[in-house]
Amino acid sequence: MKNPVDDIHARARQRVAWPVRKYRLADAPRDDIALATAAERLAMMWPIALDAWSFTGRTLPDYARANAPVRVIRPQDLADVDALEGVSAGKKDPPKR
């Protein structure tokens, strides 16, 4: 079994060779992402989302978008948002309408 401390030190040694550049904010080069279209940006997002989801250790949900767990907050309900936060944590009764 590997010693986790050895892994940490090995990764630190690898990072020494990483290129680092320092710019003033106004002089920083533009990111390539700024030149991408909206469709290209969305295409880039999906692999990142899959990687992030894999960190949870859970399976990727396969429900239809119409059944996705969401909470709709309409402008007229904004005064009740604090009360709703307590409801989701099981602390308060829902606001009366």
C-alpha positions, 0 to 999 in steps of 0.5 A, spaced: 500 500 500 502 506 498 504 511 503 499 518 502 505 522 504 509 519 499 504 521 493 503 528 496 511 529 495 511 526 489 506 531 486 509 537 489 516 535 485 512 534 479 509 541 480 515 544 480 516 544 473 509 547 471 510 553 467 507 560 471 506 566 468 505 573 472 501 578 469 498 585 471 490 584 470 490 589 465 496 586 461 493 578 461 492 575 455 485 573 453 483 566 455 481 562 449 475 560 452 473 568 450 473 566 443 469 560 443 461 560 441 456 559 446 455 552 443 462 550 444 462 552 451 456 548 452 460 542 449 466 543 454 461 543 460 459 536 459 465 533 460 467 537 466 460 536 469 461 528 468 467 529 472 464 533 478 459 528 478 463 522 479 466 525 485 460 524 489 460 517 488 453 516 486 450 514 479 448 520 474 441 521 474 437 519 468 430 522 470 427 526 464 428 534 465 421 535 467 422 531 473 428 534 475 428 536 482 428 544 482 425 549 486 421 555 483 422 562 486 417 567 483 418 575 484 412 575 488 415 570 493 422 573 494 419 575 501 418 568 503 425 565 501 428 566 508 422 562 511 422 557 505 430 555 507 428 554 514 422 549 511 427 545 507 432 544 513 426 542 517 426 548 522 419 552 520 412 551 518 411 553 511 409 560 510 401 562 510 398 564 503 
